[in-house]
Amino acid sequence: MQAIEIAHPGGPEVLRLVERPRPAPARGELLIRVVAAGVNRPDVLQRRGAYAPPPGASDLPGLEVAGVVEDGDLDGSGLAKGDAVTALVAGGGYAEYCVAPVGQTLPLPRGLSFAEGAALPETYFTVWSNVFDRGQFAPGESLLVQGGSSGIGVAAIQLAAALGHRVFATAGSADKCRACEALGAQRGIDYRTEDFVAVVKQATGGRGVDVVLDMVAGDYVAREIDCLADDGRLLIIATLGGSKAQVDVGQVLRRRLTVTGSTLRPRSVEFKAAIARRLQAVVWPLVEAGRIKPMVYRRFALGDAAAAHGLMESSTHIGKIVLDVAPA
């Protein structure tokens, strides 16, 4: 099969198209003929040598795919050969064939293209795991999404808004802020020209938001604590702004705040399968009803993965970047 491998840590140019043996599914796994694969920030970090695959995972980049079931452990899976699916994987997505755990493989939602399906798993697994499971996001509560125009941000805004929550989102330009509002955010906040703490406090009558989904960390952490409501939760899922922060622990104590974080990739198949079941029960019906629509910003051929990474690193996109791996 054709695949994209990382020749050595470095810039986008180290991604190269190679021939690799087709992987063989083990017990509890499916072999998927990949039609499309999502491109994500962790792929960039892996390419730079800063985010190694977990033990046993493929060394190839790619954390989400959409395609057709080719073979594997189908007994009791509810799936059959030839079914259109989308799957979360721990690596190996940038290839014509990929193995995925049965529990992390979901039917492609009705009405979606394979490219749109490939834009779902990494973002929605991450948002559900953090905002709804760790964050215990409850009816009537509000959410601030940092980086609202990213793939994660778009998913968080759409899902929270579809479930009736009040959402605020930061982004790096007026156009991106308007895009966030079109997705369901009550207010897009341009972090280059506005103070998100002041905007959130004014919009909530001084109360603040119940949950903050943070991909920045660094000096954002102290400000995010300032804009949390009492009993609020700060959920850190990336450190694009740095891994060090100074925190007023007194506020955390007095206002009963929770500061937490997680990474999804190294978690167990059982953990991710539980998330998949919730997505299929709660989120997939919203997708099939058109209330959530994957936003694919641009598609690249598999051999143009380096260009896809260049776009990802430019941060000029809104939504997801997808690789077209093979014809449907």
Salt bridges, closest charged atoms under 4 A:
GLU5 OE2 - ARG16 NH2 2.63
GLU5 OE1 - ARG20 NH2 2.90
ASP59 OD2 - ARG20 NH2 2.80
GLU64 OE2 - LYS320 NZ 2.44
ASP71 OD1 - LYS81 NZ 3.94
GLU116 OE2 - LYS293 NZ 2.88
GLU141 OE1 - ARG233 NH2 2.56
GLU181 OE1 - ARG178 NE 2.86
GLU194 OE2 - ARG187 NH2 2.71
ASP195 OD1 - ARG223 NH2 3.58
ASP210 OD1 - ARG207 NH2 2.76
ASP230 OD1 - ARG255 NH1 3.33
ASP231 OD1 - ARG256 NE 2.80
GLU288 OE1 - ARG110 NH2 2.81
GLU313 OE2 - ARG47 NH2 2.96
GLU313 OE2 - ARG48 NH2 2.59
ASP324 OD1 - ARG299 NH2 3.11
